[in-house]
Amino acid sequence: KMSKVLNFTRKDFEREQNLGKGLILVDFSANWCGPCKMLEKVLNDLSERVDYRIARINVDEESELASELKIKSLPAMMILKNGKIIERLTGFMEDDEIEKVVKKVRKRESNTNE
């Protein structure tokens, strides 16, 4: 089983903000963070069966980006649509909770037709 989670650097994140199309969930993670490890497994599984992209950023390697995005605690997730941050989530979540949020966000976004 191959995870489809992309490894993002700052450059990738900025490219997504400038050129990104559609929905992407970005996970901010660190090796020393226990709940991050649990979330990693959840997202790896999720990435194989959802129709949006999932990316991971290591905050130890991208600490400046993390502080610019005001990420205070880990794990943290952001949902971007067409490069715009439309949802921020903190803490460990199970796959069904994440899917619920994505569904909610999609519904909300389709009502505000951009």
N, C-alpha and C positions, 0 to 999 in steps of 0.2 A: 504493500500500500504506500503510494507516494503522496505526501502532503503537497498541496498546491499553494501553500502559503509563501508569499514572496518576501525576500529579505530586502528591506528598504533602508537606504541611507538618507541623509538629509537631501542630497541631490535628487533622489527618486521622489521624496515627499514634495519638494518644491516643484518638480516637473508635474507631479499629479495636481498640485494647486493651480498651476498655470495652464496645463493642457488636458487635464483629466476629464474623461467622459464616463458618465454612469456612476454607479455606486461602488465605493470601496470601504472596507472596514480596516482600520489601522490599529494594530495592537502595540502598545508601548510596554516593553518588557525588560527584565534584567535577570542575569544568571543567578544572582544571590537571592532572588525573590521567590519564595515557595509557591504562593498563589499564582504567580506568573507561569511557573512550570505546569501547574494544573490547567491553567487557561490555554497554554500552548497546545496541550493534548486535545482539548476541546476544539480549538480552532483548526488544528491539523485535520481532524475528522470532518469538521464542518466544511472545510475548504474543498473537500472532494464531492460535495453534494449540493452546493449552493451556486446560484447563477451570478453572484457578485464576487469581486476579488477581495482577498484578505492579504494584508501585508503586516510584517512585523518589523519594529524598529527597536534596536538594542540601545537603551538610554545611557548605558555606560559609554558606548561609542559615540553617541549623539546627544551628549548632555546639554549642549548649548540649545539645540533645537527643542529639547524637552523643557528647558526653563523658559524659552521664548513662548512655547505653547502653554505655559503655566501648568505643567503636569506636576502635581504635588505628591501624589501617592500612586503606587503601582499595585496591580496592573491597571492600566488605563487604556481605554479604546476610544477611537474617534470614527465617526462615519462621515465620509465626504461624498458629496454628489456634485459632479461636474466641477471638481476642484474646491468646492466650498464646504467648510466644516459645518455640518447640520445637526450633529449629535455628539455629546461627550458622555462617556460611561466610565465609572470607576469601580474597581474591585472585581473579584472573580464572579463569573456568571456561567451557568450551564447552557448548553447549546440551545435548548428550547426557549430560554429567557432571551438569548441573543437574537434568535429568529423572530421572537415576538416584537422586540424593539425594532428590528429591521423592517418588519411588516408595517408597524405603526408609522415609522419614519417615511416609508414609501407612500403610504396612504396620505399622510400629511403633506408630503412634497407634491403629490399629484394634484392635490387640491389647490396648491399655490402655483399653478402652471406658470413656469418661468418662460 
